[in-house]
Amino acid sequence: MITSDAACLSNKEQFLTLIVEKLGKCPLDYVEKMHFVQSSNKTEEPHFAAGVLLLLHFRCDEKSPIDNGGEFFFQLIKRSSRVTQPGDLSCPGGLLNNNLDPHLRFLITSRLIPVLHGNAFNYLQMRDPDTSRLITLFLTNAAREAWEETGLRPWNIFFQGPLPTYSLLLFKRTIFPLVCLVRKEWRFHPNPEVESIVEIPLKAFFNNENYGLYSVETSDQSKMNRRGPREFPCLIIRNNQGNEEILWGATFYIIMNFFKSVLNFELPDIHGKRIIKRTLGPEYITGYQE
């Protein structure tokens, strides 16, 4: 077990208070990255912006002697074979809709949909106006996409704070992650883009045995111009059916950034860990299955 100040993970209110405080003061690059995205629209290779929700859910332990006793989970989606990056675990969300999302933003900023509340809302108001506007814009964008993808309704989430962006070079996309608490259990209604919901207990990231290396290479037909395998850190866990799931790439980075921001937790040494190999075909980029 990795040594870290993770004792508060089982205490709901204590951990949420810590999240809101740390993320409320977290330095952000939203204005700079959004300026880059907008500037790229005038080039031959436009870059896109996407909001995603890093969903936290606390499930109570009925046997716990304290009211806050239980466990936190990340709720991620597993991408279906009909879209790009099939089989990957991701945060729900998607591309910003420049025509729709700025108008829907009013529903959140006016608090008609009560996503903003408490100290998270207070910290939001302390940020500069441009950053605050972009946070609420991508929160709107991500909440809309999550509802479409999974059936998670916006009034069932509470905003906890933003995380710095992450840029995908392969897909010309910058991700704007927002951390949200899922208030209560909900019924999963996937659209064709989503295969399932995969829950990962937060404590799994503090067990060194769960880490590995994901060795990725591309097929001759993939046209991704990559030679030889590339290795990425990953988390290896089992889903409710006992099948192995691999968390890697952008979503792995976003979650590790969350732990670093909140608990000052760093990726452990994964030298000598289990290696899992995968070959990416053309469908990984196009979403089209032969």
C-alpha positions in Angstrom: 0.0 0.0 0.0 1.3 3.4 -1.0 2.0 5.7 2.0 -0.1 8.9 1.6 -2.4 11.1 3.5 -5.5 9.3 2.2 -7.2 8.5 5.5 -9.9 11.1 4.7 -11.1 9.1 1.7 -13.6 7.2 3.9 -15.0 10.4 5.4 -17.4 12.1 3.0 -17.6 15.6 4.4 -14.0 15.9 5.3 -12.8 14.8 1.9 -15.3 17.0 0.0 -14.3 20.0 2.0 -10.6 19.3 1.1 -11.5 18.9 -2.6 -13.4 22.2 -2.8 -10.6 24.1 -1.0 -7.7 22.7 -3.0 -9.5 22.9 -6.4 -10.9 26.4 -5.6 -7.3 27.6 -5.3 -5.9 25.5 -8.1 -4.1 27.5 -10.9 -5.9 27.2 -14.2 -4.9 27.7 -17.8 -8.5 27.9 -19.2 -8.2 31.4 -20.7 -4.9 30.7 -22.5 -6.0 27.3 -23.8 -9.3 28.7 -25.0 -7.5 31.5 -26.8 -5.4 28.9 -28.6 -8.4 26.9 -29.6 -10.1 29.9 -31.0 -7.0 31.0 -32.9 -6.6 27.6 -34.4 -10.0 27.9 -36.2 -8.3 30.2 -38.7 -5.7 27.5 -39.6 -5.8 24.4 -41.7 -5.7 22.2 -38.6 -8.3 23.5 -36.1 -8.1 22.5 -32.5 -11.3 21.7 -30.6 -12.4 22.2 -26.9 -14.3 19.6 -24.9 -15.7 19.7 -21.3 -15.7 16.5 -19.3 -17.0 15.6 -15.8 -14.8 13.7 -13.4 -17.6 12.1 -11.4 -17.3 11.3 -7.7 -19.9 9.2 -5.9 -19.9 8.3 -2.3 -21.6 5.0 -1.4 -22.4 4.6 2.3 -21.4 1.6 4.3 -24.5 0.6 6.3 -22.2 -1.3 8.8 -20.1 1.8 9.5 -20.3 3.1 13.1 -20.0 6.8 11.8 -22.5 8.7 9.7 -19.9 9.5 7.0 -18.5 6.0 6.8 -18.4 4.6 3.3 -16.3 4.8 0.1 -15.7 7.2 -2.8 -15.8 5.9 -6.4 -15.0 7.5 -9.8 -17.8 6.8 -12.2 -16.3 6.5 -15.7 -17.8 5.5 -19.1 -16.5 2.7 -21.3 -16.6 3.9 -24.9 -18.5 1.7 -27.3 -17.2 0.2 -30.6 -19.2 2.8 -32.5 -16.9 5.7 -31.6 -13.3 6.7 -31.6 -11.1 5.2 -28.9 -13.3 2.2 -28.5 -13.0 0.3 -25.2 -11.2 3.1 -23.4 -12.4 4.4 -20.1 -13.3 8.1 -20.2 -14.9 10.9 -18.3 -18.4 11.6 -19.7 -18.5 14.8 -21.7 -17.7 15.9 -25.3 -17.1 18.8 -27.7 -18.2 22.3 -26.9 -21.3 23.3 -28.9 -20.6 27.0 -29.7 -24.2 27.6 -30.7 -26.0 25.8 -27.8 -23.8 25.7 -24.7 -23.4 29.5 -24.2 -27.2 29.8 -24.1 -27.7 26.8 -21.8 -25.0 28.3 -19.5 -27.6 30.6 -18.1 -29.5 27.7 -16.5 -26.4 26.9 -14.4 -25.2 30.5 -13.6 -28.7 31.5 -12.6 -28.8 28.4 -10.5 -32.1 27.3 -12.0 -30.3 24.0 -12.2 -28.6 23.9 -8.8 -25.2 22.5 -9.9 -23.3 25.4 -8.2 -23.5 25.6 -4.4 -21.6 26.2 -1.2 -18.0 27.0 -1.0 -17.3 25.7 -4.5 -19.6 28.5 -5.8 -17.8 31.0 -3.5 -14.4 30.0 -4.9 -15.7 30.3 -8.4 -16.7 33.9 -7.8 -13.2 34.7 -6.5 -11.7 33.9 -9.9 -11.2 36.4 -12.6 -14.3 37.0 -14.8 -12.9 35.3 -17.9 -11.8 32.1 -16.1 -15.1 32.0 -14.2 -17.1 32.3 -17.4 -15.1 29.5 -19.0 -15.5 27.2 -16.0 -19.3 27.6 -16.1 -19.3 27.3 -19.9 -17.5 23.9 -19.9 -19.5 22.8 -16.8 -22.6 23.4 -18.9 -21.1 21.7 -21.9 -20.0 18.6 -19.9 -23.2 18.3 -18.0 -25.2 18.4 -21.3 -23.0 15.7 -22.9 -23.1 13.5 -19.8 -26.9 13.6 -19.8 -27.0 12.7 -23.4 -24.4 9.9 -23.0 -25.5 8.3 -19.8 -28.8 9.7 -18.6 -27.2 11.4 -15.6 -29.4 14.5 -15.0 -27.7 17.8 -14.3 -29.7 18.4 -11.1 -28.1 15.2 -9.7 -24.6 16.7 -9.6 -22.8 19.3 -7.4 -19.8 21.1 -8.8 -16.7 20.7 -6.6 -14.0 22.5 -8.6 -12.0 22.7 -11.9 -8.8 20.9 -12.9 -6.2 22.2 -15.4 -6.7 21.3 -19.0 -5.2 18.4 -20.9 -4.4 18.5 -24.6 -4.7 15.5 -27.0 -2.4 16.0 -30.0 -3.6 12.9 -31.8 -7.2 14.2 -31.8 -6.5 18.0 -31.9 -8.5 18.5 -28.8 -8.1 20.2 -25.4 -10.0 18.8 -22.5 -11.4 21.1 -19.7 -12.1 18.8 -16.7 -14.6 19.6 -14.0 -15.0 17.6 -10.8 -18.6 16.9 -9.7 -20.2 14.9 -6.9 -23.0 12.6 -7.9 -25.6 13.3 -5.3 -27.5 10.0 -5.3 -27.8 6.7 -7.2 -29.0 7.0 -10.7 -30.2 4.8 -13.5 -27.8 4.3 -16.4 -29.4 5.0 -19.8 -26.6 4.9 -22.4 -26.6 6.3 -25.9 -24.8 4.4 -28.7 -21.5 6.0 -27.8 -21.3 4.3 -24.4 -21.0 0.6 -23.5 -21.1 0.7 -19.7 -20.3 2.6 -16.6 -17.2 1.5 -14.8 -16.7 2.4 -11.1 -13.2 2.6 -9.7 -12.8 3.0 -5.9 -10.4 5.9 -5.1 -8.5 3.7 -2.7 -7.5 1.5 -5.7 -5.0 4.3 -6.7 -3.2 3.9 -3.4 -2.4 0.3 -4.0 0.9 0.0 -5.8 0.0 -3.5 -7.1 -2.7 -2.0 -9.3 -0.3 -0.1 -11.5 1.2 -1.3 -14.7 2.6 -0.3 -18.1 0.4 -0.1 -21.2 2.4 -0.9 -24.3 0.7 0.5 -27.4 1.6 0.1 -31.0 -0.3 0.8 -34.2 -1.2 -1.5 -37.0 0.0 -1.0 -40.6 -3.5 0.2 -41.5 -3.9 2.7 -38.7 -2.2 5.6 -40.6 -1.1 7.1 -37.2 2.5 7.2 -38.3 3.9 5.6 -35.2 6.8 3.2 -35.3 7.4 0.8 -32.5 5.4 0.5 -29.2 5.0 3.4 -26.7 4.6 2.7 -23.0 2.2 4.6 -20.8 1.4 4.2 -17.0 -1.9 2.6 -16.4 -4.2 1.3 -13.6 -5.4 -2.3 -13.9 -8.7 -3.0 -12.1 -11.6 -5.4 -12.4 -15.2 -4.4 -13.1 -18.3 -5.8 -11.4 -18.3 -8.8 -13.7 -14.7 -9.7 -12.8 -13.3 -8.6 -16.1 -10.1 -6.6 -16.3 -10.3 -2.9 -17.2 -7.3 -0.7 -18.1 -7.3 3.0 -17.3 -4.7 4.9 -19.2 -4.1 8.0 -21.4 -6.0 11.3 -20.8 -8.4 10.0 -18.2 -5.5 8.5 -16.2 -3.7 11.8 -16.4 -6.7 13.8 -15.3 -7.3 11.5 -12.3 -3.7 11.6 -11.3 -3.8 15.4 -11.5 -6.8 15.4 -9.3 -4.9 13.4 -6.6 -1.9 15.6 -7.0 -4.0 18.8 -6.6 -6.0 17.5 -3.6 -3.7 15.2 -1.7 -0.3 16.1 -3.2 -0.1 12.5 -4.4 2.4 11.5 -7.1 2.4 8.6 -9.5 4.4 5.8 -7.8 7.4 4.0 -9.3 6.0 1.6 -11.9 9.4 0.2 -12.9 9.2 -3.6 -13.3 5.4 -3.6 -13.2 3.2 -5.8 -15.4 3.1 -4.8 -19.1 -0.1 -5.0 -21.1 0.2 -4.9 -24.9 -2.3 -3.4 -27.3 -2.4 -2.8 -31.0 -4.4 0.1 -32.2 -6.2 -0.3 -35.6 -7.7 2.4 -37.8 -11.0 2.3 -35.9 -9.3 3.8 -32.9 -9.1 7.1 -34.8 -12.1 6.9 -37.1 -14.6 5.0 -34.9 -15.4 2.9 -37.9 -15.3 -0.9 -37.6 -14.4 -2.9 -40.6 
